[in-house]
Amino acid sequence: MAIRTTTIGAYPKPDFIPIVDWFRAEGGMDTADPTAAYLDGLKAMGDEAEALFARGAREIIQDQVSAGIDIPTDGEVRRENYIHYHCRHIAGIDFTTLTEKVLRGGAYAARLPTVVAPVKAAAPFLPHDWKVAQACTDRPVKVTMPGPLTITDTIADGHYGDPKRLGADLGDALNAEVLALAEAGCTHIQIDEPVFARKAAEALDYGFDNLERAFAHCPPGVTRTVHMCCGYPDALDNPDYPKAPQQAYLDLARALDASSIDAVSLEDAHRHNDLSLLELFGRTTVILGVVAIARSRVETVDEIRDRLTAAREHIDADRLMAAPDCGLGLLGRTLALSKLTQLCTAAAQVT
């Protein structure tokens, strides 16, 4: 059986979707209001918004399927970024009250939505997004959402004064969406926790507990996935963008393997790991990043195949999957499709 393939989340938006990705907003991630353009984009689509989002999801999923991806996503086509889109559907987070905050260990600063009251889930919204996307293919579509620690790090807290307690309530709010997705029939749910790699001590102290709250009572037929990259770039072909310590994967591996998580996504293409890391996962599937999302160079099939073959020396084939390091939004459609095609061709050669 060949190595299975998936994508992580974001995909380049079609030109007819006027929702501006956060990292492409005027002024970039350091802009005064990184999500201001979101409502403008929705207004520009008007009554055609839902039809355009459905068309966008279909094109994005068709790209992935044509490349050979086994478990595609909708490319997060509805989202201005993977965190704030979800936060707009959580009561207690105010997008009109913005607070300036330094993020990701000083990587950038932004004015962020602010927690002004206890957070709790509003009406479920992701089952709708998933149903629209799943209607585009007979392959299982994965839904992604931000994790409690990553949300806490990417909003401002004006109410709790305690990140552990805020994260616990966020975990409960996310759980409502997880259970609604599972009830709707979604079998692949991914929670993104890149901040785990930047704040490993906090992840071990309470981050995993709050992640478990998010997945609580999730039925056994659903694959619980966690994405844990080391940082997203602000521009293509910038080799020195700030990254989390690579040691974090080693620090977190055993705790993750002891959790209820079924699969973990780790980046490896931008910065190779010592692949003996994979031996720390005795039961968890590893989704290994084998194409870089911050470089315009397209990896060769031989390079990708050789890396997956090397990984196979440390983990069973049925617990190894191939993917990009992270979301593909910076690459543009042509580059993204080229990289995915190379990835899938290489993965098909590894058993």
C-alpha positions as CSV (number, residue, x, y, z in Angstrom):
1,M,0.0,0.0,0.0
2,A,1.4,3.4,-1.0
3,I,1.9,6.2,1.4
4,R,-1.4,8.2,1.8
5,T,-1.5,11.9,1.1
6,T,-3.3,14.9,2.5
7,T,-3.1,18.7,2.6
8,I,-2.9,20.8,5.7
9,G,-5.4,23.6,5.2
10,A,-5.0,26.8,3.1
11,Y,-4.9,26.8,-0.7
12,P,-4.5,29.8,-3.0
13,K,-7.9,31.4,-3.4
14,P,-9.4,31.7,-6.8
15,D,-9.4,35.2,-8.3
16,F,-13.2,35.4,-8.0
17,I,-13.0,35.1,-4.1
18,P,-12.3,38.7,-2.8
19,I,-11.5,37.5,0.7
20,V,-8.0,38.7,1.4
21,D,-5.7,36.3,3.3
22,W,-4.2,37.8,6.4
23,F,-0.6,37.4,5.1
24,R,-1.6,39.2,1.9
25,A,-3.4,42.1,3.5
26,E,-2.0,45.6,2.8
27,G,0.7,46.0,5.3
28,G,1.0,42.3,5.9
29,M,0.7,40.7,9.3
30,D,1.8,43.9,11.0
31,T,-1.1,45.9,9.5
32,A,-3.2,47.9,12.0
33,D,-6.2,45.8,11.5
34,P,-5.4,42.4,9.9
35,T,-9.0,41.3,9.4
36,A,-10.5,44.6,8.3
37,A,-10.8,43.5,4.6
38,Y,-12.8,40.4,5.5
39,L,-16.2,42.2,5.8
40,D,-15.3,44.2,2.7
41,G,-14.8,41.0,0.8
42,L,-18.1,39.6,1.9
43,K,-19.9,42.8,1.0
44,A,-18.3,42.7,-2.5
45,M,-19.7,39.2,-3.1
46,G,-23.1,40.2,-1.9
47,D,-25.9,37.7,-2.6
48,E,-23.5,35.6,-4.6
49,A,-21.2,34.8,-1.7
50,E,-22.4,31.3,-1.0
51,A,-22.4,30.3,-4.7
52,L,-18.9,31.7,-5.1
53,F,-17.6,29.9,-2.0
54,A,-19.1,26.7,-3.3
55,R,-17.5,27.2,-6.7
56,G,-14.2,28.0,-5.0
57,A,-14.2,24.9,-2.9
58,R,-15.0,22.8,-5.9
59,E,-12.1,24.2,-7.9
60,I,-9.7,23.8,-5.0
61,I,-10.7,20.3,-4.2
62,Q,-10.6,19.3,-7.9
63,D,-7.0,20.6,-8.0
64,Q,-6.0,18.4,-5.1
65,V,-7.8,15.4,-6.4
66,S,-6.2,15.8,-9.8
67,A,-2.8,15.9,-8.1
68,G,-3.7,12.6,-6.3
69,I,-4.4,13.9,-2.8
70,D,-6.3,11.2,-0.8
71,I,-7.7,13.5,1.9
72,P,-8.2,17.1,0.6
73,T,-9.5,20.2,2.4
74,D,-11.6,23.0,1.0
75,G,-8.5,25.2,1.0
76,E,-10.0,27.3,3.8
77,V,-11.6,29.2,1.0
78,R,-14.0,31.1,3.3
79,R,-11.4,32.3,5.7
80,E,-9.3,35.4,6.0
81,N,-7.1,33.4,8.3
82,Y,-7.4,30.0,9.9
83,I,-7.9,31.5,13.4
84,H,-10.1,34.5,13.2
85,Y,-12.7,33.0,10.9
86,H,-13.5,30.5,13.7
87,C,-13.3,33.2,16.4
88,R,-16.1,35.1,14.6
89,H,-18.3,32.2,15.5
90,I,-17.4,32.2,19.2
91,A,-19.4,34.4,21.6
92,G,-17.4,36.6,23.9
93,I,-14.8,37.6,21.2
94,D,-15.2,41.2,20.0
95,F,-14.0,42.1,16.6
96,T,-14.7,45.8,17.0
97,T,-12.6,46.1,20.1
98,L,-9.0,45.7,18.9
99,T,-6.0,45.3,21.2
100,E,-2.4,45.6,20.0
101,K,-0.3,42.5,20.8
102,V,3.1,41.0,19.9
103,L,2.7,37.5,18.5
104,R,4.7,34.3,18.0
105,G,7.6,35.2,20.2
106,G,8.1,38.6,18.7
107,A,7.7,37.5,15.0
108,Y,5.2,40.3,14.4
109,A,2.6,42.6,16.1
110,A,-1.0,43.2,15.3
111,R,-4.2,44.8,16.6
112,L,-6.4,41.8,17.5
113,P,-9.9,40.9,18.4
114,T,-10.4,41.0,22.2
115,V,-12.1,38.6,24.6
116,V,-14.6,40.8,26.5
117,A,-16.9,38.1,28.1
118,P,-16.8,34.4,28.8
119,V,-16.3,32.5,25.5
120,K,-18.7,29.9,24.4
121,A,-19.8,28.3,21.1
122,A,-22.4,30.0,19.0
123,A,-24.5,28.1,16.4
124,P,-22.5,25.4,14.6
125,F,-21.2,26.6,11.2
126,L,-18.5,24.1,10.1
127,P,-20.9,21.3,9.3
128,H,-22.3,23.6,6.5
129,D,-18.8,24.3,5.2
130,W,-18.0,20.6,5.2
131,K,-21.2,19.5,3.5
132,V,-20.6,22.0,0.6
133,A,-17.0,20.8,0.2
134,Q,-17.8,17.1,0.6
135,A,-20.4,17.3,-2.2
136,C,-17.4,18.1,-4.6
137,T,-15.7,14.7,-4.2
138,D,-16.1,11.1,-3.1
139,R,-12.8,11.4,-1.2
140,P,-13.1,12.3,2.5
141,V,-12.7,16.0,3.0
142,K,-10.9,17.1,6.1
143,V,-12.0,20.1,8.1
144,T,-9.5,22.2,10.0
145,M,-10.0,24.5,13.0
146,P,-7.6,26.4,15.3
147,G,-6.7,25.0,18.7
148,P,-7.2,26.6,22.2
149,L,-3.6,27.5,22.8
150,T,-3.2,29.0,19.3
151,I,-6.4,31.0,19.6
152,T,-5.3,32.3,23.0
153,D,-2.0,33.5,21.5
154,T,-3.7,35.1,18.5
155,I,-6.4,37.2,20.3
156,A,-6.2,39.6,23.2
157,D,-7.6,38.6,26.6
158,G,-9.6,41.4,28.2
159,H,-11.6,39.2,30.5
160,Y,-10.0,36.1,31.9
161,G,-6.5,37.1,32.9
162,D,-5.6,33.4,32.9
163,P,-4.6,31.7,29.6
164,K,-5.3,28.2,31.0
165,R,-8.9,29.0,32.0
166,L,-9.5,30.9,28.7
167,G,-8.1,27.9,26.8
168,A,-10.3,25.5,28.7
169,D,-13.4,27.5,27.7
170,L,-12.2,27.7,24.1
171,G,-11.7,23.9,24.2
172,D,-15.3,23.5,25.2
173,A,-16.4,25.9,22.4
174,L,-14.4,24.0,19.8
175,N,-15.8,20.7,21.1
176,A,-19.3,21.8,20.2
177,E,-18.1,22.3,16.6
178,V,-16.2,19.0,16.6
179,L,-19.2,17.0,17.7
180,A,-21.5,18.8,15.2
181,L,-19.1,17.9,12.4
182,A,-18.9,14.3,13.5
183,E,-22.7,14.1,13.7
184,A,-22.9,15.5,10.2
185,G,-20.6,12.7,8.9
186,C,-17.2,14.3,8.7
187,T,-14.5,11.7,9.5
188,H,-11.3,13.8,9.4
189,I,-11.1,16.7,11.8
190,Q,-7.8,18.6,12.3
191,I,-7.1,21.1,15.1
192,D,-4.1,23.4,14.4
193,E,-1.8,24.0,17.3
194,P,1.4,25.6,15.9
195,V,1.8,27.5,19.1
196,F,2.6,24.2,20.8
197,A,6.0,24.3,19.1
198,R,6.6,27.9,20.4
199,K,5.3,27.4,23.9
200,A,6.2,23.8,24.6
201,A,6.1,24.3,28.4
202,E,2.6,25.7,28.3
203,A,1.5,22.9,25.9
204,L,2.7,20.3,28.4
205,D,1.3,22.2,31.4
206,Y,-2.3,22.7,30.1
207,G,-2.3,22.8,26.3
208,F,-2.8,19.1,25.9
209,D,-5.6,19.1,28.5
210,N,-7.4,21.8,26.6
211,L,-6.9,20.0,23.3
212,E,-8.4,16.9,24.8
213,R,-11.4,19.1,25.8
214,A,-11.8,20.1,22.2
215,F,-11.9,16.5,21.0
216,A,-13.9,15.1,24.0
217,H,-16.5,12.5,23.2
218,C,-15.5,12.5,19.5
219,P,-16.7,9.2,18.1
220,P,-14.1,6.5,17.2
221,G,-14.9,6.7,13.5
222,V,-13.4,10.2,13.3
223,T,-9.6,10.6,12.8
224,R,-8.4,13.2,15.3
225,T,-5.5,15.1,13.8
226,V,-3.3,17.9,15.2
227,H,-1.2,20.1,13.0
228,M,1.9,21.4,14.7
229,C,4.2,23.4,12.4
230,C,7.0,25.7,13.6
231,G,5.8,29.0,12.0
232,Y,4.3,30.5,8.9
233,P,6.3,32.9,6.7
234,D,5.3,36.4,5.7
235,A,6.7,36.1,2.2
236,L,7.8,33.6,-0.3
237,D,11.5,32.7,-0.6
238,N,12.5,34.3,2.7
239,P,14.8,31.7,4.2
240,D,15.2,33.4,7.6
241,Y,11.6,33.8,8.7
242,P,11.3,33.2,12.5
243,K,10.7,29.6,13.4
244,A,9.9,27.8,16.7
245,P,12.8,25.7,18.2
246,Q,13.1,22.4,16.5
247,Q,13.7,20.8,19.9
248,A,10.0,21.3,20.6
249,Y,9.0,18.3,18.5
250,L,11.2,16.1,20.7
251,D,9.8,17.8,23.9
252,L,6.2,17.2,22.9
253,A,6.3,13.8,21.1
254,R,5.7,11.5,24.0
255,A,2.9,13.6,25.5
256,L,1.2,13.7,22.1
257,D,1.6,9.9,21.6
258,A,0.0,9.4,25.0
259,S,-3.0,11.5,24.1
260,S,-6.2,10.7,22.2
261,I,-4.8,12.2,19.0
262,D,-4.7,9.8,16.1
263,A,-2.4,11.7,13.7
264,V,0.1,14.6,14.0
265,S,1.3,16.8,11.2
266,L,5.0,17.8,11.5
267,E,6.9,20.0,9.1
268,D,10.1,18.6,7.7
269,A,10.7,20.1,4.3
270,H,11.8,23.6,5.2
271,R,14.0,22.3,8.0
272,H,14.8,18.6,8.2
273,N,14.4,16.8,11.5
274,D,16.5,13.9,12.8
275,L,14.0,11.2,11.6
276,S,14.6,9.1,14.7
277,L,12.0,11.6,16.1
278,L,9.4,9.4,14.4
279,E,10.3,6.5,16.7
280,L,8.8,8.4,19.6
281,F,5.4,8.0,18.1
282,G,4.5,4.4,19.0
283,R,0.9,4.5,18.0
284,T,0.2,7.9,16.4
285,T,0.2,8.4,12.6
286,V,2.8,11.0,11.5
287,I,1.8,13.3,8.6
288,L,5.3,14.4,7.4
289,G,5.7,17.7,5.5
290,V,7.8,16.8,2.4
291,V,7.3,20.0,0.3
292,A,8.1,23.5,1.5
293,I,5.4,26.1,1.5
294,A,7.7,29.1,1.7
295,R,9.9,28.3,-1.3
296,S,9.1,28.7,-4.9
297,R,11.4,25.9,-6.0
298,V,9.4,22.7,-6.8
299,E,10.9,19.6,-5.1
300,T,11.7,16.7,-7.4
301,V,10.0,13.4,-7.2
302,D,13.3,11.7,-6.3
303,E,13.9,14.1,-3.4
304,I,10.4,13.6,-1.9
305,R,10.6,9.8,-2.4
306,D,14.0,9.6,-0.8
307,R,12.8,11.5,2.2
308,L,9.7,9.3,2.6
309,T,11.9,6.2,2.2
310,A,14.2,7.4,4.9
311,A,11.2,8.1,7.2
312,R,10.0,4.5,6.6
313,E,13.1,3.3,8.4
314,H,11.6,4.8,11.6
315,I,7.9,4.2,11.3
316,D,5.5,1.7,9.8
317,A,4.0,2.6,6.4
318,D,0.4,2.5,7.7
319,R,1.3,5.2,10.2
320,L,3.1,7.5,7.7
321,M,1.4,10.1,5.5
322,A,2.8,12.7,3.1
323,A,1.8,16.4,3.0
324,P,3.1,19.9,2.6
325,D,4.7,21.5,5.6
326,C,1.7,23.8,6.1
327,G,-0.9,25.7,4.1
328,L,-0.2,26.5,0.5
329,G,-1.6,30.0,0.3
330,L,1.6,31.9,-0.5
331,L,2.5,29.7,-3.5
332,G,-0.2,30.6,-6.0
333,R,-2.2,28.0,-7.8
334,T,0.4,26.9,-10.4
335,L,3.2,26.3,-7.9
336,A,0.8,24.7,-5.4
337,L,-0.5,22.2,-7.9
338,S,3.0,21.4,-9.1
339,K,4.2,20.7,-5.6
340,L,1.2,18.5,-4.8
341,T,1.6,16.6,-8.0
342,Q,5.2,15.8,-7.3
343,L,4.3,14.9,-3.7
344,C,1.6,12.4,-4.8
345,T,3.8,10.9,-7.5
346,A,6.6,10.3,-5.0
347,A,4.3,9.0,-2.3
348,A,2.9,6.4,-4.7
349,Q,6.4,4.9,-5.1
350,V,6.9,4.4,-1.3
351,T,5.3,1.4,0.6
